[in-house]
Amino acid sequence: MRSWDLDQLTAQDERLLGDQLNALILELNPLDREADMRRVKEAARPLIEQLGRKDDDYRFVVLNSEIANAFSHPGGYIYLSRNSWK
């Protein structure tokens, strides 16, 4: 696995790191395939519009978890658990 210098990440590096982290998270956590992604994106729109970085493509993922949680990581990935959203 590649070593990352987090102080020197380019936008491309950030996307690559994000893709690797996303693959690991999805390997360990099932998706909530019944999530209403349109509703998730609509709720997040006002927050996304206020962000300074407009060049990122934010990706929302709803995990099938009983534990209420939300987190994000480089590459524009934003995760919600099923119970934190419904």
Backbone as ProteinMPNN parsed JSONL, in Angstrom:
{"seq_chain_A": "MRSWDLDQLTAQDERLLGDQLNALILELNPLDREADMRRVKEAARPLIEQLGRKDDDYRFVVLNSEIANAFSHPGGYIYLSRNSWK", "coords_chain_A": {"N_chain_A": [[0.845, -1.18, 0.0], [0.436, 2.256, -0.673], [2.351, 4.961, 0.728], [1.347, 7.982, 2.231], [1.942, 11.475, 2.13], [0.496, 13.577, 4.032], [0.613, 16.313, 4.325], [1.265, 17.299, 1.881], [-0.613, 16.761, -0.112], [-1.968, 16.618, -3.345], [-4.83, 17.637, -5.321], [-5.475, 15.478, -6.95], [-4.103, 13.405, -5.63], [-5.588, 13.403, -3.272], [-8.077, 12.495, -4.179], [-7.35, 9.891, -5.013], [-6.468, 8.749, -2.571], [-8.874, 8.959, -1.161], [-10.474, 7.205, -2.669], [-9.217, 4.767, -2.083], [-9.595, 4.609, 0.716], [-12.397, 4.569, 0.77], [-12.926, 2.105, -0.491], [-11.919, 0.354, 1.458], [-13.6, 0.95, 3.657], [-16.104, 0.172, 2.616], [-15.623, -2.488, 2.291], [-15.671, -3.385, 4.864], [-18.094, -2.565, 5.9], [-21.544, -2.83, 5.334], [-23.581, -1.453, 2.681], [-26.485, 0.678, 2.844], [-28.8, -0.137, 0.87], [-31.331, 0.734, 0.378], [-31.496, 3.371, 0.87], [-32.623, 6.742, 0.533], [-31.173, 8.484, -1.637], [-31.53, 10.848, -3.033], [-32.898, 12.44, -1.233], [-30.962, 12.642, 0.797], [-28.926, 14.082, -0.542], [-30.301, 16.469, -1.125], [-30.734, 17.456, 1.461], [-28.121, 17.988, 2.198], [-27.284, 19.918, 0.421], [-27.419, 22.834, 1.084], [-25.245, 23.017, 2.883], [-23.042, 22.117, 1.361], [-22.947, 24.086, -0.586], [-21.852, 26.185, 0.834], [-19.219, 25.595, 1.197], [-15.702, 26.183, 0.789], [-14.159, 24.948, -1.183], [-14.902, 24.391, -4.349], [-14.237, 22.666, -6.329], [-14.396, 20.015, -5.723], [-16.034, 16.859, -6.003], [-18.567, 15.791, -4.226], [-19.34, 12.792, -2.567], [-21.896, 10.878, -1.383], [-22.55, 8.377, 1.005], [-24.534, 5.904, 2.379], [-24.438, 3.91, 5.122], [-25.344, 0.658, 6.227], [-26.067, 0.548, 9.231], [-26.73, 0.14, 12.688], [-25.828, 1.928, 14.497], [-25.808, 5.305, 15.197], [-24.134, 7.582, 13.237], [-21.825, 9.739, 11.542], [-19.398, 10.658, 9.15], [-16.487, 11.826, 7.375], [-13.959, 11.781, 4.791], [-10.797, 12.397, 3.056], [-11.08, 13.19, -0.45], [-13.697, 13.723, -0.864], [-15.681, 12.083, 0.183], [-18.561, 11.359, 2.046], [-20.071, 9.955, 4.767], [-22.962, 8.44, 6.151], [-24.732, 6.834, 8.736], [-27.38, 4.444, 8.602], [-29.195, 4.745, 10.759], [-28.601, 7.315, 11.633], [-29.695, 8.848, 9.753], [-32.382, 8.194, 9.091]], "CA_chain_A": [[0.0, 0.0, 0.0], [1.184, 3.502, -0.823], [2.492, 5.858, 1.873], [0.844, 9.312, 1.86], [2.4, 12.654, 2.856], [-0.759, 14.31, 4.145], [0.858, 17.757, 4.241], [1.582, 17.665, 0.498], [-1.563, 16.126, -1.022], [-2.581, 17.356, -4.444], [-6.239, 17.266, -5.477], [-5.492, 14.131, -7.513], [-3.726, 12.502, -4.536], [-6.704, 13.342, -2.344], [-9.083, 11.608, -4.77], [-6.831, 8.514, -4.962], [-6.53, 8.325, -1.176], [-10.289, 8.8, -0.849], [-10.956, 5.974, -3.298], [-8.671, 3.639, -1.317], [-10.291, 4.57, 2.005], [-13.766, 4.155, 0.509], [-12.918, 0.66, -0.746], [-11.731, -0.314, 2.748], [-14.819, 1.141, 4.451], [-17.172, -0.648, 2.049], [-15.256, -3.889, 2.524], [-15.957, -3.697, 6.264], [-19.425, -2.081, 6.285], [-22.511, -2.959, 4.232], [-24.345, -0.279, 2.271], [-27.941, 0.675, 2.963], [-29.22, -0.048, -0.539], [-32.671, 1.315, 0.297], [-31.403, 4.781, 1.259], [-33.139, 7.731, -0.407], [-30.01, 9.338, -1.881], [-32.003, 12.165, -3.458], [-33.201, 13.168, 0.015], [-29.675, 12.912, 1.455], [-28.253, 15.164, -1.279], [-31.075, 17.699, -0.931], [-30.474, 17.948, 2.82], [-26.726, 18.44, 2.274], [-27.011, 20.98, -0.549], [-27.051, 24.129, 1.672], [-23.906, 22.936, 3.472], [-22.068, 21.992, 0.269], [-22.862, 25.393, -1.256], [-21.067, 27.101, 1.658], [-17.828, 25.161, 1.27], [-14.751, 26.974, 0.017], [-13.64, 24.189, -2.333], [-15.975, 24.067, -5.291], [-13.734, 21.728, -7.326], [-14.605, 18.64, -5.277], [-17.296, 16.171, -6.26], [-18.871, 15.117, -2.965], [-20.022, 11.509, -2.732], [-22.587, 10.486, -0.153], [-22.69, 6.936, 1.173], [-25.301, 5.552, 3.578], [-24.052, 2.583, 5.582], [-26.398, -0.072, 6.925], [-25.576, 0.399, 10.598], [-27.658, 0.512, 13.76], [-25.174, 2.961, 15.305], [-25.891, 6.633, 14.587], [-22.789, 8.091, 13.001], [-21.536, 10.415, 10.281], [-17.991, 11.026, 9.054], [-16.003, 12.057, 6.016], [-12.507, 11.656, 4.633], [-10.333, 13.023, 1.814], [-11.639, 12.717, -1.696], [-15.082, 14.144, -0.953], [-16.605, 11.044, 0.652], [-19.306, 11.688, 3.25], [-20.793, 8.748, 5.172], [-23.998, 8.501, 7.169], [-25.277, 5.514, 9.035], [-28.821, 4.367, 8.366], [-29.917, 5.287, 11.917], [-28.399, 8.761, 11.804], [-30.393, 9.54, 8.684], [-33.84, 7.929, 9.069]], "C_chain_A": [[0.89, 1.244, 0.0], [1.233, 4.289, 0.487], [2.107, 7.27, 1.418], [1.462, 10.389, 2.738], [1.204, 13.6, 2.927], [-0.591, 15.821, 4.087], [1.04, 18.229, 2.802], [0.612, 17.054, -0.513], [-2.021, 17.08, -2.119], [-4.047, 16.938, -4.513], [-6.353, 15.849, -6.034], [-5.125, 13.094, -6.452], [-4.889, 12.309, -3.571], [-7.803, 12.416, -2.867], [-8.628, 10.151, -4.718], [-6.885, 7.951, -3.548], [-7.982, 8.07, -0.773], [-10.854, 7.518, -1.437], [-10.466, 4.744, -2.537], [-9.39, 3.492, 0.03], [-11.731, 4.095, 1.824], [-13.846, 2.646, 0.273], [-12.777, -0.119, 0.561], [-12.991, -0.218, 3.606], [-15.938, 0.248, 3.932], [-16.887, -2.137, 2.183], [-15.695, -4.327, 3.927], [-17.377, -3.338, 6.709], [-20.388, -2.216, 5.112], [-23.209, -1.634, 3.939], [-25.807, -0.443, 2.636], [-28.467, 0.917, 1.555], [-30.61, 0.556, -0.711], [-32.671, 2.799, 0.655], [-31.932, 5.682, 0.148], [-32.029, 8.756, -0.657], [-30.419, 10.74, -2.343], [-32.267, 13.031, -2.224], [-31.921, 13.538, 0.761], [-29.001, 14.105, 0.787], [-28.985, 16.49, -1.131], [-30.808, 18.301, 0.445], [-29.07, 18.533, 2.932], [-26.441, 19.648, 1.387], [-26.657, 22.327, 0.093], [-25.653, 24.128, 2.297], [-22.826, 22.897, 2.398], [-21.869, 23.335, -0.423], [-22.011, 26.384, -0.475], [-19.583, 26.742, 1.716], [-16.936, 25.994, 0.357], [-14.252, 26.273, -1.23], [-14.79, 23.755, -3.225], [-15.529, 23.015, -6.313], [-13.939, 20.27, -6.936], [-15.987, 18.132, -5.674], [-17.592, 15.362, -5.008], [-19.72, 13.882, -3.216], [-20.606, 11.102, -1.39], [-22.799, 8.981, -0.157], [-23.473, 6.71, 2.463], [-24.968, 4.101, 3.913], [-25.196, 1.949, 6.364], [-25.905, -0.407, 8.331], [-26.633, 0.856, 11.583], [-27.111, 1.658, 14.609], [-25.236, 4.298, 14.569], [-24.489, 7.215, 14.456], [-22.756, 8.818, 11.661], [-20.056, 10.784, 10.304], [-17.633, 11.247, 7.599], [-14.5, 11.807, 5.991], [-12.094, 12.278, 3.31], [-10.963, 12.39, 0.577], [-13.115, 13.038, -1.846], [-16.1, 13.104, -0.528], [-17.236, 11.457, 1.974], [-20.208, 10.493, 3.559], [-21.801, 9.074, 6.259], [-24.378, 7.071, 7.495], [-26.793, 5.575, 8.846], [-29.586, 5.009, 9.512], [-29.673, 6.761, 12.142], [-29.191, 9.531, 10.768], [-31.905, 9.365, 8.777], [-34.553, 8.517, 10.26]], "O_chain_A": [[1.962, 1.258, 0.606], [0.274, 4.283, 1.258], [2.502, 7.7, 0.334], [1.506, 10.241, 3.959], [0.937, 14.339, 1.979], [-1.557, 16.538, 3.826], [0.975, 19.428, 2.531], [0.987, 16.849, -1.667], [-2.414, 18.213, -1.845], [-4.458, 15.992, -3.84], [-7.239, 15.098, -5.627], [-5.747, 12.035, -6.372], [-5.147, 11.198, -3.108], [-8.389, 11.647, -2.106], [-9.428, 9.267, -4.412], [-7.298, 6.809, -3.346], [-8.279, 7.073, -0.115], [-11.627, 6.819, -0.781], [-11.216, 3.784, -2.364], [-9.747, 2.385, 0.432], [-12.233, 3.309, 2.628], [-14.748, 1.987, 0.79], [-13.441, -1.139, 0.751], [-13.402, -1.206, 4.215], [-16.65, -0.371, 4.723], [-17.809, -2.952, 2.187], [-16.043, -5.487, 4.146], [-17.814, -3.761, 7.779], [-20.082, -1.763, 4.009], [-23.401, -0.806, 4.83], [-26.312, -1.562, 2.726], [-28.563, 2.061, 1.111], [-31.019, 0.857, -1.832], [-33.733, 3.417, 0.734], [-31.714, 5.416, -1.034], [-31.954, 9.775, 0.03], [-29.716, 11.711, -2.065], [-31.901, 14.206, -2.186], [-31.818, 14.639, 1.301], [-28.555, 15.031, 1.465], [-28.343, 17.535, -1.021], [-30.673, 19.517, 0.578], [-28.857, 19.481, 3.688], [-25.44, 20.334, 1.594], [-25.666, 22.93, -0.317], [-24.954, 25.14, 2.243], [-21.805, 23.574, 2.519], [-20.751, 23.682, -0.802], [-21.495, 27.337, -1.059], [-18.779, 27.516, 2.236], [-17.361, 26.449, -0.705], [-13.953, 26.924, -2.23], [-15.553, 22.853, -2.881], [-16.353, 22.522, -7.084], [-13.681, 19.377, -7.742], [-16.968, 18.875, -5.678], [-16.936, 14.352, -4.755], [-20.689, 13.917, -3.975], [-19.894, 10.997, -0.391], [-23.174, 8.388, -1.169], [-23.126, 7.254, 3.512], [-25.182, 3.192, 3.111], [-25.927, 2.636, 7.078], [-25.396, -1.499, 8.585], [-27.342, 1.834, 11.345], [-27.858, 2.286, 15.359], [-24.765, 4.404, 13.437], [-23.754, 7.326, 15.438], [-23.557, 8.543, 10.767], [-19.522, 11.175, 11.342], [-18.394, 10.891, 6.699], [-13.86, 11.643, 7.03], [-12.955, 12.651, 2.514], [-11.326, 11.214, 0.572], [-13.728, 12.668, -2.848], [-17.28, 13.237, -0.853], [-16.54, 11.857, 2.907], [-21.006, 10.072, 2.722], [-21.538, 9.869, 7.161], [-24.347, 6.198, 6.628], [-27.397, 6.645, 8.924], [-30.539, 5.749, 9.268], [-30.486, 7.411, 12.798], [-29.345, 10.747, 10.888], [-32.64, 10.328, 8.555], [-35.77, 8.38, 10.381]]}, "name": "protein", "num_of_chains": 1, "seq": "MRSWDLDQLTAQDERLLGDQLNALILELNPLDREADMRRVKEAARPLIEQLGRKDDDYRFVVLNSEIANAFSHPGGYIYLSRNSWK"}
